[in-house]
Amino acid sequence: MGIGTSRVGVRVLDIDGVDDERQLANAVTFRAHESLSIPVDQAVMDYHVVSSTPSEDGTVSHKVVLAAAYRDPIDQFAAAFQAA
């Protein structure tokens, strides 16, 4: 399903020093508060790690693409697809 509207936001985030997948998800959610104009409690979000680069000190830097949209229209589209 694809939705094209001005109520969808896409951001590129750099997240450093996180190795665990669960911690990375938490870091992305935390950074979403700072970088999105959509309130996180009203949003549907997903992210994809574009690249991971190890640094000299042993930590990893992730470049992440974050996409978010308001929950209400997404839920309406999903309900229509499920009904079909």
C-alpha positions, 0 to 999 in steps of 0.5 A: 500500500502506498499513500501520497499526501502532504501528511507524510513525513520522511527524515534521514537520521544519524544514530551513533553508538547503538548496536542492539536492534531493540535499542536502535528502535527506541533511539529512532522513536526518541529522535522522531520526537525531535524531527517530525512535525507529526505527534508521535502518539498520532503517527504510524512510523517505520524505518529502514537502516540505509547504512551502518559504519563502524568507527575507530572506537568500536561504536557503530553509526547508523544512517536511518530513513524514517517515514511517518504518517498520521494514523487515522488515514492509514487505519482507514486505508488498511480497513478498506483493504482488509474488507476487500 
